[in-house]
Amino acid sequence: MKIGIIGTGNIGGVLARKLRNAGHEVRVANSRGVEGVRAFAEEIGATPVDVRGAVDGADAVILSIPFTAIQDLPEDLFDRLPQDVPIIDTGNYYPDMRDPRIAEIDEGMPESVWVSRQLGRPIVKAFNNILAYSLAELGQPQDSSGRLAIAVAGDDAQAKAIASGLVNEVGFDPVDAGGLAESWRQQPSTPAYCCDFDAEETRKALAAAKPGEAPPKRDSMMQTYSKLGPNPTHADIVASNRATNAPS
């Protein structure tokens, strides 16, 4: 597949590397332009492009950028992209930490519904409820015991199938999280968020989510993490997330 990835941070960069290793033709773009992404692209064997180059002719597009950057994308960026090409959103809303406050989301609109409306296109939500370390290091072959899972939400069955296939290729079990309106169940500080759960545990965590419970936990996330000390391990972070987001 020809996969365009916009954003080469913690999640986008790992996905670019793993999907290129899986044999896909990967094009990468970020806010620094072609030259700004060239060194990373050459390191992983991808093609450095601008955002239009990431979209033109792609079989799938992955957006892995902050919410402010969503609003900065060209308004006509996806106008020529066929409707059957999935746009996969990996983003998470962190107000007052990285993102400005967005009234619609604060009032209860699911984050990816807001993104979809900004783009004027249907999207799929995936790769947002896993830690970057887990994504990079903890993937396993299909059918492995204890394989970790990633939630996939969206309204188009074909687009979800493509996104789920990519989840599987990078080493994780895709879990159908319902339509895009249900994607709030995998947002920051919900029970399914960044807890290194397998597929069955992820399904239970998605079902356990309750409207309105996650935002206060999300907003105190840095205070929660500060209790782990200056150099928490990955295991420390996962244990903290499970205790806070998904207490048994």
C-alpha positions in Angstrom: 0.0 0.0 0.0 0.9 3.6 -0.5 0.6 5.2 3.0 0.9 8.9 3.7 1.8 9.8 7.3 1.4 13.4 8.4 3.3 13.9 11.7 6.5 12.1 12.7 6.3 12.4 16.5 6.1 9.6 19.0 3.3 7.7 17.3 3.5 8.8 13.7 7.3 8.2 13.6 6.9 4.7 15.0 4.1 3.9 12.6 6.2 5.1 9.7 9.1 2.9 10.6 7.0 -0.2 11.3 4.9 0.1 8.2 7.9 0.7 6.0 9.5 -2.4 7.6 6.3 -4.3 6.7 6.9 -3.5 3.0 4.6 -0.5 2.4 5.5 2.5 0.4 5.6 5.2 3.0 5.6 8.9 2.5 6.2 11.2 5.5 5.4 14.8 6.1 5.6 17.1 9.1 5.3 20.8 10.0 9.0 21.5 9.1 8.5 20.8 5.4 10.3 18.4 3.1 13.8 19.2 4.2 12.8 19.0 7.9 11.6 15.4 7.5 14.2 14.3 5.0 16.8 12.8 7.5 14.1 10.7 9.2 12.7 9.6 5.9 16.1 8.5 4.6 16.8 6.7 7.9 13.7 4.5 7.6 13.6 4.2 3.8 10.5 6.4 3.3 9.9 9.3 1.0 10.0 12.9 2.4 7.1 15.0 1.2 5.0 18.0 2.1 1.4 17.4 3.4 0.0 17.4 -0.2 2.5 14.8 -1.2 1.5 12.6 1.7 -2.1 12.7 0.5 -1.9 12.6 -3.3 -2.3 9.0 -4.6 -2.3 7.5 -1.1 -4.2 4.2 -0.3 -4.4 5.3 3.3 -3.5 8.5 5.2 -2.5 8.6 8.8 -2.8 11.9 10.8 -0.6 12.0 13.9 -0.6 15.6 14.8 -1.8 17.9 17.6 -5.3 19.4 17.4 -3.9 22.9 16.6 -2.2 21.4 13.5 -5.4 19.9 12.3 -6.8 23.4 12.0 -3.7 24.5 10.1 -4.0 21.9 7.3 -4.9 23.3 3.9 -8.7 23.5 3.6 -8.6 21.6 0.2 -6.0 19.0 1.3 -8.4 16.0 0.9 -10.6 17.3 -1.9 -9.0 15.0 -4.5 -8.6 12.0 -2.2 -11.1 9.3 -3.2 -13.8 8.8 -0.6 -12.8 5.1 -0.2 -9.3 6.0 1.0 -9.3 5.9 4.8 -8.0 8.8 6.9 -6.8 7.4 10.3 -6.6 9.8 13.2 -4.2 8.8 16.0 -4.6 12.1 18.0 -5.6 12.8 21.5 -6.8 16.0 23.1 -4.7 17.3 26.0 -6.1 20.8 26.9 -3.9 23.1 28.8 -1.0 20.7 28.4 -0.5 20.8 24.6 -3.7 21.9 23.1 -5.9 25.0 23.5 -9.4 24.4 24.9 -11.9 23.4 22.3 -15.4 24.2 23.4 -17.2 21.5 21.4 -14.9 18.7 22.8 -15.2 20.1 26.3 -18.9 20.0 26.0 -18.8 16.3 25.1 -18.2 16.0 21.4 -15.9 12.9 20.8 -12.5 14.1 19.7 -12.4 12.4 16.4 -15.9 13.6 15.5 -14.5 17.1 15.9 -11.5 16.2 13.7 -13.8 14.7 11.1 -15.8 17.9 11.0 -12.6 20.0 10.6 -11.5 17.9 7.7 -15.0 17.5 6.1 -14.3 13.8 5.7 -15.1 10.6 7.5 -12.2 9.2 9.5 -11.2 6.2 11.6 -9.8 6.5 15.1 -6.9 4.1 15.8 -3.5 4.0 17.4 -4.4 6.6 20.0 -4.9 4.3 23.0 -1.4 2.8 23.1 1.8 4.2 24.6 4.6 5.0 22.1 6.9 2.5 23.8 4.3 -0.3 23.6 3.7 0.5 19.9 7.5 0.4 19.2 8.6 -2.5 21.3 5.7 -4.8 22.3 4.1 -5.9 19.1 3.8 -9.7 18.5 2.9 -12.0 15.7 -0.7 -12.7 15.0 -2.3 -15.3 17.4 0.5 -14.8 20.0 -0.7 -15.4 23.6 -1.2 -12.1 25.4 -0.9 -10.0 22.3 -1.8 -6.4 23.1 -4.7 -4.7 21.4 -5.6 -1.4 19.8 -9.1 0.0 19.5 -10.4 1.0 16.1 -13.6 3.2 15.8 -15.3 4.5 12.7 -18.5 4.4 10.6 -17.2 2.9 7.3 -16.7 -0.8 7.4 -14.1 -0.9 4.6 -12.1 1.9 6.2 -12.1 0.2 9.5 -11.0 -3.1 7.9 -8.0 -1.3 6.3 -7.1 0.4 9.6 -7.5 -2.9 11.5 -5.2 -4.6 9.0 -2.5 -2.1 9.6 -3.0 -2.6 13.4 -2.4 -6.3 12.9 0.6 -5.8 10.6 2.4 -3.7 13.3 1.9 -6.4 15.9 -1.4 -5.8 17.7 -4.9 -7.2 17.8 -7.5 -4.7 16.4 -10.6 -4.4 18.5 -13.8 -2.9 16.9 -14.8 0.0 19.2 -17.9 0.8 17.3 -18.8 3.9 15.3 -16.9 7.2 15.5 -19.5 8.6 17.9 -18.4 5.8 20.3 -14.7 6.7 20.0 -14.9 8.7 23.3 -14.5 5.3 24.9 -10.8 5.1 23.9 -10.0 8.7 24.6 -7.4 9.8 27.3 -8.0 8.5 30.8 -10.8 6.1 29.8 -10.4 2.5 31.0 -9.1 1.3 27.6 -6.5 4.1 27.4 -2.8 3.1 27.5 -3.1 0.2 29.8 -1.4 -2.5 27.7 -4.5 -4.7 27.6 -5.1 -7.7 25.4 -8.2 -7.9 23.1 -10.6 -9.3 25.7 -9.4 -6.8 28.3 -9.8 -4.0 25.8 -13.3 -5.0 25.0 -14.3 -5.0 28.6 -12.5 -1.7 29.2 -14.3 0.0 26.3 -17.7 -1.3 27.7 -16.8 0.0 31.1 -16.3 3.6 30.0 -18.8 6.1 31.5 -19.5 9.5 30.0 -17.9 12.4 31.9 -15.5 10.3 34.0 -12.3 10.6 32.0 -11.8 14.4 31.5 -11.0 15.2 35.2 -8.5 12.3 35.3 -7.0 13.5 32.0 -6.6 17.0 33.4 -4.8 15.8 36.4 -2.6 13.3 34.5 0.7 15.2 34.9 0.0 15.5 38.7 -0.6 11.7 38.8 2.6 10.9 36.9 4.6 13.3 39.1 4.0 10.8 41.9 6.0 8.2 40.0 9.3 10.1 40.5 11.7 11.6 38.0 12.4 8.4 35.9 9.4 6.1 35.9 9.7 2.9 34.0 7.2 1.8 31.3 5.8 -0.7 33.8 5.4 2.1 36.3 3.4 4.1 33.8 1.2 1.2 32.8 0.5 0.3 36.4 -0.4 4.0 37.1 -2.7 4.1 34.1 -4.5 0.9 35.2 -4.9 2.1 38.7 -6.3 5.5 37.6 -8.1 4.7 34.4 -9.3 1.2 34.9 -9.5 0.4 38.6 -10.7 -3.2 39.2 
